[in-house]
Amino acid sequence: MDYDENENENEILREKLRELHLEHRDLDDVISHLAENISDFDQLKLRRLKKRKLNLKDQISVLESKLIPDLNA
């Protein structure tokens, strides 16, 4: 893979990473709001949101690791 292809791939990864961070932040806000207004939600919905948030965190970690230069290269 040449330099331009690598940079293009990295830019795509960075854009996806920005999207995931934004969704993660949004979910964090929703979860906080729901937790404060306990009568306005059900436990199942909150668990699903928290599970989605954890999944996003895992995806973020994978993408961030792909963007770290390989030290053996």
Secondary structure as the mmCIF struct_conf table of DSSP 4:
data_model
#
loop_
_struct_conf.conf_type_id
_struct_conf.id
_struct_conf.beg_label_comp_id
_struct_conf.beg_label_asym_id
_struct_conf.beg_label_seq_id
_struct_conf.end_label_comp_id
_struct_conf.end_label_asym_id
_struct_conf.end_label_seq_id
HELX_RH_AL_P HELX_RH_AL_P1 TYR A 3 GLU A 36
TURN_TY1_P TURN_TY1_P1 ASN A 37 ASN A 37
HELX_RH_3T_P HELX_RH_3T_P1 ILE A 38 ASP A 40
BEND BEND1 PHE A 41 PHE A 41
HELX_RH_AL_P HELX_RH_AL_P2 GLN A 43 LEU A 67
BEND BEND2 ILE A 68 ILE A 68
HELX_LH_PP_P HELX_LH_PP_P1 PRO A 69 ASP A 70
TURN_TY1_P TURN_TY1_P2 LEU A 71 ASN A 72
#
